[in-house]
Amino acid sequence: MGKRIAVIVTDLFEDVELAIPAEAFKAAGHEVVIVEWETGKEVVGKHGTKATVDLSIGGTKAGDFDALLIPGGFSPDLLRADDRFGQFAKAFIEEDKPVFAICHGPQVLIDTELLEGIDITGYRSIRNDLKNAGANYKDEEVVVSRKIVTSRTPDDLAAFNRESLNLLGR
């Protein structure tokens, strides 16, 4: 039975960090739903990949989904300007649902205030931010802690997808 995966993303996301996990999730029978501010809007990645927003954050609840994906790029920093995205991610962690964040994606998780004692990785430039949030930063291709899967860069996507799909039950 396929799972429903929310993806929080806006313009300037890292293209492959959305496209490759989304393709892997869909190939495994899961549904991928893009969440941003405006339903129907087209968001554009750093390298020109386009995605259409399925749902607005204003009318979306974590309870409607089985997992969360947060691609990197500049998108996570832009999303953090609106507390609703951090609260949305927080609900997934509190409900013990899988959360997948790659590269700069873990920036949104800082706003959950739930990283104390969590093993995590992310792009090198955010390591001190993650440590300051109480997380145990690891410089590894993929880190799984509780139900949070994190990776550093697009080079780690194979491991990121493998561990994410394992948590979803394929």
Salt bridges, closest charged atoms under 4 A:
ASP11 OD2 - LYS41 NZ 3.90
GLU14 OE1 - LYS46 NZ 2.77
GLU14 OE2 - HIS47 NE2 3.25
GLU31 OE1 - ARG4 NE 3.39
GLU36 OE2 - LYS41 NZ 2.82
ASP82 OD2 - ARG84 NH2 2.67
GLU95 OE1 - LYS97 NZ 3.11
ASP96 OD2 - LYS147 NZ 3.66
ASP111 OD1 - ARG80 NH2 2.86
ASP139 OD1 - ARG152 NH1 3.02
ASP156 OD2 - ARG152 NE 2.99
GLU163 OE2 - ARG162 NE 2.98
